[in-house]
Every structure is written in structure tokens, then in C-alpha cells.
């Protein structure tokens, strides 16, 4: 099997780590550094308030070292009191000072401790909430799409699938790079950080419950291993994979892929077509971009079309899928359409109106 060059083998250091961590999309309200700064300012404000309360009634306090309590002594008392250190060298002696300690200083001490330990409590709460979200997400995930590899190919593939009506909540991205998973979650997809060739990573993505799997790794040998592992976990899912070199496509099909796209040759053919006819190249590019302009859609035959020839339908039929065979619209073997057939048609789509494969699009004028 032909392997890509050294430039494709180079990866970032974090891509070699298998963490098996699931990340769900969420909105980041505030950065951690801003949270820490805000808590420090709140703690400082409580400290200042305590010091000024003590200094305002400094006659009711006694310092065992020099007697009277000045502003520095007030800050010192506030610090050791709020931190619950309590050396006892400065003490309230008057009834007013002791009442102030009960009604004011003690609540401020509690508030100070809450601010200090608040970050830890928030982290624990966030971890519990995140674990609950992941558990709930995993229990409700069914018939979803798993995208293994979130580079240029994987991102384009999932955008195309979502343009046909698939909800982002039904997409799970698997990639060894934490940066790629962060990009996926920012776009609204769930992500699993880990090596897609490992079964435990794919199980985290619930591959065994997936309806379709997109393999868009950077290397051909990785794509083969991912396809083998995914097919072992899920015998019924549709697996579509991409390879760089065309000679590796048969091996990928033997590994369990239902369809294999050769990225290098496909791009080369589109380039050649654009050289011969720029307009034809633009049309082909429009066809493969779902969601606007001309789209290629696979749909079932409706009852009104059964018994008719492909050319007699309202849509522009390109091919007829009969069983496991794909027949051209002018193939004599097609004859008339059957209810069990599926049609591959070209339709015009209004931007923002998704066309699902199982929904017959309305004829356009």
C-alpha cells in the first residue's frame, strides 16, 4: 500500500494522545482568567470593608503589643480574622465591638471564605453537570453521523450533510487533536478527543448506534484501520471514506467502506473539466455544494411515477438505483420505474431550504 509523504505524517504532539474525552458544544460565558480576577476583586472588597468597620470602632479594640489600634492594625485584624487565623493579639473589648463582630465581621468572614472556595466548588459543580450532560447525551443518541477526522475534508463533508437537513445535535466528531475538537464544538457538534483507530474511542462516539460514518483522516493507512474498526463495531452503518491515492481505494472497500472517494483524482478531474469548460466546472462545483443552486438528491419513487420511464418524471433523473445496481437514466435495463427504486435527480434548491434525501423535492419552474 502506498503511503503519503513525510509532510502528511507530521502531526502535533497532542494528536498522539488518546484521552477518550467527550466534549459537548456549549457557550463560553466568561473566560477563566476573568473569573479569577473578578473573585480576587470581590475578596479585596470584603477585606477593605472589614478593615474600615474595625477602624471605625478602633476604640473598642485593644492591641496587646502597643495598646491602641490604628489603620494598619485594622487591616491586620481584618486579614487574620477573615482567614480564620485569629492570633488573638488584637481583640474586641467593648460591647459595641463585640456586637459588630457578631453581626458584621462574622458574615463578612463567611462571605470571604465562600469567595475563596467558590472556584473549587464551581469546578466540582461544573464537572458534575458536564458528566450529567454527557450521560444524558449518550443515552439519547441514536442513528447519528460520526465524522472521523475534522480537517478540511471532514469539515466540508459534515457541512454538506447538515445542509441536507441533518441537525448538528446528530453529528459526533472524532479527532486526536484537541484544537480540532474545540473547532467542532464551537460550530455546534459534539466531539470525542482520541485516536479513531481504537475501538474504545469509537465506542465513546456511540459508533455502534450510528447510521452513517464518514472517514476523513489525513493518511490512507489510518483510513483503512478506522474503517476496519468501525465496521467491526457496526455491521449495518453506511461507511464513506476518502483516500489520497487511487490504488488504495480497493483495500479500503475490503476494509468495510461502502463508498470510497479519491480526493486527489477527484480534484484533478474537476480541474481538468474546468480547463476544458469553466462553465461546466462551475456547474459541477454547484452540484456538489448542497443547500443552494443545483443539488443532486437521492429520493424514492412515488406511486404516481411507478410504471413510467425516467424521462417522464417531473424531475431531471440522472440515474436509477435498483437493488445494489446504479443504472443510467437511458439504460435499457431500467425499463419503467418501480416503487422499490430510488432516483438520483438534479433539483434547484432555494438557499436556506434543506432538501433531505428521503423527501421528494417540489418541481421547480
C-alpha positions as CSV (number, residue, x, y, z in Angstrom):
1,X,0.0,0.0,0.0
2,X,1.4,3.4,-0.9
3,X,1.8,5.8,2.0
4,X,1.8,9.6,1.8
5,X,5.0,11.6,2.3
6,X,6.6,12.8,5.4
7,X,4.7,16.1,5.3
8,X,1.4,14.3,5.8
9,X,2.8,12.2,8.7
10,X,3.8,15.2,10.8
11,X,1.3,15.9,13.5
12,X,1.1,18.0,16.6
13,X,2.1,16.4,19.9
14,X,-1.4,16.3,21.3
15,X,-2.6,14.3,18.4
16,X,-0.7,11.3,19.7
17,X,-2.5,11.3,23.0
18,X,-5.7,9.3,23.4
19,X,-7.8,10.9,26.1
20,X,-11.2,9.4,25.2
21,X,-12.8,12.7,26.4
22,X,-16.2,13.7,25.2
23,X,-16.8,17.4,24.6
24,X,-20.3,18.8,24.0
25,X,-20.9,22.1,22.4
26,X,-21.6,25.0,24.8
27,X,-21.4,28.7,25.0
28,X,-18.5,30.1,27.0
29,X,-19.9,32.9,29.1
30,X,-16.7,34.2,30.7
31,X,-13.0,33.3,30.4
32,X,-11.4,31.6,33.4
33,X,-8.8,34.4,33.9
34,X,-11.6,36.9,34.1
35,X,-13.4,34.8,36.7
36,X,-10.3,34.6,38.9
37,X,-9.7,38.4,38.6
38,X,-13.4,39.1,39.5
39,X,-13.2,36.8,42.6
40,X,-9.9,38.5,43.7
41,X,-11.5,41.9,43.4
42,X,-14.5,40.7,45.5
43,X,-12.3,39.3,48.2
44,X,-10.3,42.5,48.3
45,X,-13.5,44.5,48.6
46,X,-14.6,42.3,51.6
47,X,-11.2,42.8,53.2
48,X,-11.4,46.6,52.8
49,X,-14.9,46.7,54.2
50,X,-13.9,44.7,57.2
51,X,-10.8,46.8,57.9
52,X,-12.8,50.0,57.7
53,X,-15.5,48.6,60.0
54,X,-12.9,47.7,62.6
55,X,-11.1,51.1,62.2
56,X,-14.4,53.0,62.6
57,X,-14.7,51.4,66.1
58,X,-11.0,51.2,66.9
59,X,-11.5,52.5,70.4
60,X,-13.4,49.2,71.2
61,X,-10.3,47.1,70.3
62,X,-7.0,46.6,72.1
63,X,-3.6,45.5,70.8
64,X,-1.7,43.5,73.3
65,X,1.6,44.9,71.9
66,X,1.1,48.7,71.9
67,X,-2.5,49.3,73.1
68,X,-4.4,51.5,70.6
69,X,-5.4,50.2,67.2
70,X,-4.5,52.3,64.2
71,X,-5.4,51.8,60.4
72,X,-2.6,49.2,59.9
73,X,-3.8,47.2,62.9
74,X,-7.3,47.3,61.5
75,X,-6.1,45.8,58.2
76,X,-4.0,43.3,60.1
77,X,-7.0,42.3,62.3
78,X,-9.3,42.0,59.2
79,X,-6.8,39.8,57.4
80,X,-6.3,37.3,60.3
81,X,-9.9,37.3,61.1
82,X,-11.3,36.7,57.6
83,X,-8.7,34.0,57.0
84,X,-9.8,32.4,60.4
85,X,-6.1,32.5,61.6
86,X,-7.0,34.5,64.7
87,X,-3.7,35.1,66.6
88,X,-5.6,36.8,69.5
89,X,-3.1,39.8,69.8
90,X,-5.9,42.2,68.8
91,X,-9.3,41.6,70.5
92,X,-12.6,43.5,70.8
93,X,-13.1,44.7,74.4
94,X,-16.1,46.9,74.2
95,X,-19.7,45.6,73.9
96,X,-20.2,47.5,70.7
97,X,-17.1,46.0,69.1
98,X,-18.1,42.5,70.1
99,X,-21.6,43.1,68.7
100,X,-20.1,44.3,65.5
101,X,-18.0,41.1,65.3
102,X,-21.1,39.0,65.7
103,X,-23.4,40.9,63.3
104,X,-20.9,42.2,60.7
105,X,-17.5,40.7,60.9
106,X,-18.7,37.0,61.1
107,X,-20.9,37.3,58.0
108,X,-18.1,39.0,56.1
109,X,-15.8,36.1,57.1
110,X,-18.3,33.6,55.8
111,X,-18.6,35.6,52.5
112,X,-14.8,35.8,52.2
113,X,-14.5,32.0,52.6
114,X,-17.2,31.5,50.0
115,X,-15.4,33.7,47.5
116,X,-12.1,31.8,48.1
117,X,-13.5,28.3,47.9
118,X,-16.1,29.3,45.3
119,X,-13.8,28.5,42.4
120,X,-13.2,24.9,43.7
121,X,-17.0,24.5,44.3
122,X,-17.7,25.8,40.8
123,X,-15.2,23.4,39.2
124,X,-16.8,20.4,41.1
125,X,-20.3,21.6,40.1
126,X,-19.2,22.1,36.5
127,X,-17.7,18.6,36.4
128,X,-20.9,17.1,37.8
129,X,-23.0,19.0,35.4
130,X,-20.8,18.0,32.4
131,X,-20.9,14.3,33.4
132,X,-24.7,14.5,33.6
133,X,-24.8,16.2,30.2
134,X,-22.6,13.5,28.6
135,X,-24.6,10.7,30.2
136,X,-27.9,12.2,29.0
137,X,-26.4,12.8,25.6
138,X,-25.2,9.3,25.2
139,X,-28.5,7.7,26.3
140,X,-30.5,9.7,23.7
141,X,-28.0,9.4,20.8
142,X,-29.4,7.2,18.0
143,X,-29.0,7.0,14.2
144,X,-26.4,9.7,14.2
145,X,-23.5,10.6,11.9
146,X,-19.9,10.1,13.1
147,X,-17.2,12.1,11.4
148,X,-13.7,10.8,12.0
149,X,-11.2,13.5,11.2
150,X,-12.1,17.2,11.3
151,X,-9.7,18.6,8.8
152,X,-10.7,20.3,5.5
153,X,-12.3,17.1,4.2
154,X,-14.2,16.2,7.3
155,X,-15.4,19.8,7.9
156,X,-16.7,20.1,4.3
157,X,-18.3,16.7,4.5
158,X,-20.3,17.4,7.7
159,X,-21.3,20.8,6.4
160,X,-22.7,19.2,3.2
161,X,-24.6,16.6,5.2
162,X,-26.0,19.2,7.5
163,X,-27.1,21.2,4.5
164,X,-29.5,18.4,3.6
165,X,-31.4,18.7,6.9
166,X,-29.3,16.8,9.4
167,X,-29.3,18.5,12.8
168,X,-26.0,19.4,14.4
169,X,-27.0,17.5,17.5
170,X,-26.9,14.3,15.4
171,X,-23.2,14.7,14.5
172,X,-20.3,13.5,16.5
173,X,-16.7,14.4,15.5
174,X,-13.7,12.2,16.4
175,X,-10.2,13.6,16.2
176,X,-7.0,13.2,18.1
177,X,-6.4,16.9,18.1
178,X,-7.9,18.9,20.9
179,X,-7.8,22.0,18.7
180,X,-9.9,20.3,16.0
181,X,-12.4,19.2,18.6
182,X,-12.6,22.7,20.0
183,X,-13.3,23.9,16.5
184,X,-16.0,21.3,16.1
185,X,-17.7,22.1,19.4
186,X,-17.6,25.8,18.5
187,X,-19.6,25.0,15.4
188,X,-22.2,23.1,17.4
189,X,-21.0,19.5,17.0
190,X,-20.3,17.0,19.8
191,X,-16.6,15.9,19.9
192,X,-14.6,13.0,21.1
193,X,-10.8,13.5,21.5
194,X,-8.9,10.4,20.7
195,X,-7.5,8.1,18.0
196,X,-10.2,6.8,15.7
197,X,-8.4,3.5,15.1
198,X,-9.1,2.5,18.7
199,X,-12.4,0.8,19.4
200,X,-12.8,2.4,22.9
201,X,-12.6,5.8,21.3
202,X,-15.3,5.0,18.7
203,X,-17.5,3.5,21.4
204,X,-17.3,6.9,23.1
205,X,-18.8,8.3,19.9
206,X,-21.5,5.6,20.0
207,X,-20.4,4.3,16.6
208,X,-22.3,1.0,17.2
209,X,-25.6,3.1,17.1
210,X,-24.6,5.3,14.2
211,X,-26.5,5.3,10.9
212,X,-23.5,6.6,8.8
213,X,-19.8,7.1,9.3
214,X,-17.6,9.5,7.5
215,X,-13.9,8.6,7.5
216,X,-11.8,11.7,6.6
217,X,-8.4,11.0,8.0
218,X,-5.2,12.5,6.7
219,X,-3.5,9.2,5.9
220,X,-4.7,6.3,3.8
221,X,-3.4,3.6,6.2
222,X,-5.2,5.3,9.1
223,X,-8.4,5.3,7.0
224,X,-8.1,1.6,6.5
225,X,-7.7,0.9,10.2
226,X,-10.6,3.2,11.1
227,X,-12.9,1.5,8.6
228,X,-12.0,-1.9,9.9
229,X,-12.7,-0.9,13.5
230,X,-15.9,0.9,12.6
231,X,-17.2,-2.0,10.6
232,X,-16.4,-4.4,13.4
233,X,-18.4,-2.3,15.8
234,X,-21.3,-1.6,13.4
235,X,-22.3,-4.0,10.7
236,X,-25.2,-2.0,9.3
237,X,-23.9,1.6,9.2
238,X,-23.1,3.2,5.9
239,X,-19.3,3.9,5.8
240,X,-18.0,6.5,3.4
241,X,-14.2,7.1,3.3
242,X,-11.7,9.1,1.5
243,X,-8.1,8.3,0.4
244,X,-5.4,10.2,-1.3
245,X,-4.1,7.6,-3.7
246,X,-6.5,5.7,-6.0
247,X,-4.6,2.4,-5.7
248,X,-5.6,2.3,-2.0
249,X,-9.3,2.5,-2.7
250,X,-9.8,-1.3,-3.3
251,X,-8.1,-2.0,0.0
252,X,-10.4,0.5,1.8
253,X,-13.5,-1.2,0.3
254,X,-12.3,-4.6,1.5
255,X,-11.9,-3.0,5.0
256,X,-15.7,-2.3,5.1
257,X,-16.2,1.0,3.4
258,X,-19.4,1.2,1.3
259,X,-18.1,4.1,-0.8
260,X,-14.6,5.4,-1.3
261,X,-13.7,8.9,-2.7
262,X,-10.2,9.5,-4.0
263,X,-9.6,13.1,-3.1
264,X,-6.5,13.7,-5.3
265,X,-8.0,12.3,-8.5
266,X,-11.5,13.9,-7.9
267,X,-9.9,17.3,-7.5
268,X,-7.8,16.6,-10.6
269,X,-10.8,15.7,-12.7
270,X,-12.6,18.8,-11.6
271,X,-9.6,20.9,-12.6
272,X,-9.4,19.2,-16.0
273,X,-13.1,19.8,-16.6
274,X,-12.7,23.5,-15.6
275,X,-9.8,23.8,-18.1
276,X,-11.9,22.4,-20.9
277,X,-15.0,24.3,-19.9
278,X,-15.0,26.8,-17.0
279,X,-18.8,26.9,-17.1
280,X,-19.1,23.1,-16.8
281,X,-16.6,23.3,-13.9
282,X,-18.8,25.9,-12.1
283,X,-21.9,23.7,-12.6
284,X,-20.2,20.6,-11.2
285,X,-19.0,22.6,-8.2
286,X,-22.5,23.9,-7.7
287,X,-23.9,20.3,-7.8
288,X,-21.6,19.1,-5.0
289,X,-22.4,22.1,-2.8
290,X,-25.6,21.2,-1.0
291,X,-28.1,23.8,0.1
292,X,-28.3,26.3,-2.8
293,X,-28.5,26.3,-6.6
294,X,-28.5,22.9,-8.2
295,X,-28.3,19.9,-5.9
296,X,-28.1,16.1,-6.5
297,X,-30.7,14.3,-4.4
298,X,-31.5,10.7,-4.0
299,X,-35.2,10.0,-3.3
300,X,-37.7,7.1,-3.5
301,X,-40.0,6.7,-6.4
302,X,-43.6,7.9,-5.6
303,X,-46.7,6.0,-6.7
304,X,-47.5,8.5,-9.5
305,X,-44.2,7.7,-11.1
306,X,-44.4,3.9,-10.9
307,X,-44.7,2.4,-14.4
308,X,-43.3,5.4,-16.1
309,X,-40.0,6.0,-17.8
310,X,-37.3,8.1,-16.0
311,X,-37.7,10.9,-18.6
312,X,-41.4,11.1,-17.9
313,X,-40.9,12.3,-14.3
314,X,-41.1,16.0,-13.3
315,X,-37.5,16.0,-12.1
316,X,-34.3,15.6,-14.0
317,X,-33.4,12.0,-13.4
318,X,-29.7,11.2,-13.7
319,X,-29.7,7.5,-12.5
320,X,-31.9,4.9,-11.1
321,X,-30.8,2.8,-8.1
322,X,-32.3,-0.7,-8.3
323,X,-31.2,-3.0,-5.6
324,X,-27.4,-2.8,-5.5
325,X,-27.1,-1.5,-9.1
326,X,-26.9,2.1,-10.3
327,X,-28.4,2.3,-13.8
328,X,-28.2,5.3,-16.1
329,X,-31.5,7.0,-17.0
330,X,-31.2,5.8,-20.6
331,X,-30.1,2.2,-19.7
332,X,-32.4,-0.3,-21.4
333,X,-32.4,-2.4,-18.2
334,X,-34.3,0.4,-16.4
335,X,-37.5,0.0,-18.5
336,X,-40.2,1.5,-16.3
337,X,-39.8,2.8,-12.7
338,X,-40.7,0.5,-9.8
339,X,-41.8,1.5,-6.3
340,X,-38.7,-0.1,-4.9
341,X,-36.4,2.0,-7.0
342,X,-34.7,5.2,-5.9
343,X,-34.0,8.1,-8.2
344,X,-30.9,10.3,-8.3
345,X,-32.2,13.6,-9.5
346,X,-30.9,17.2,-10.1
347,X,-33.2,19.8,-8.4
348,X,-33.0,23.5,-7.8
349,X,-32.9,24.5,-4.2
350,X,-33.7,27.9,-2.6
351,X,-30.9,29.0,-0.2
352,X,-31.9,28.2,3.4
353,X,-34.3,25.4,2.4
354,X,-32.7,22.0,3.1
355,X,-33.6,19.0,0.9
356,X,-33.5,15.7,2.7
357,X,-32.7,12.5,0.7
358,X,-35.9,10.9,1.8
359,X,-38.1,13.8,0.8
360,X,-39.2,14.3,-2.7
361,X,-38.4,17.9,-3.7
362,X,-41.1,20.0,-5.3
363,X,-40.7,20.6,-9.0
364,X,-39.2,23.9,-9.9
365,X,-40.2,26.2,-12.7
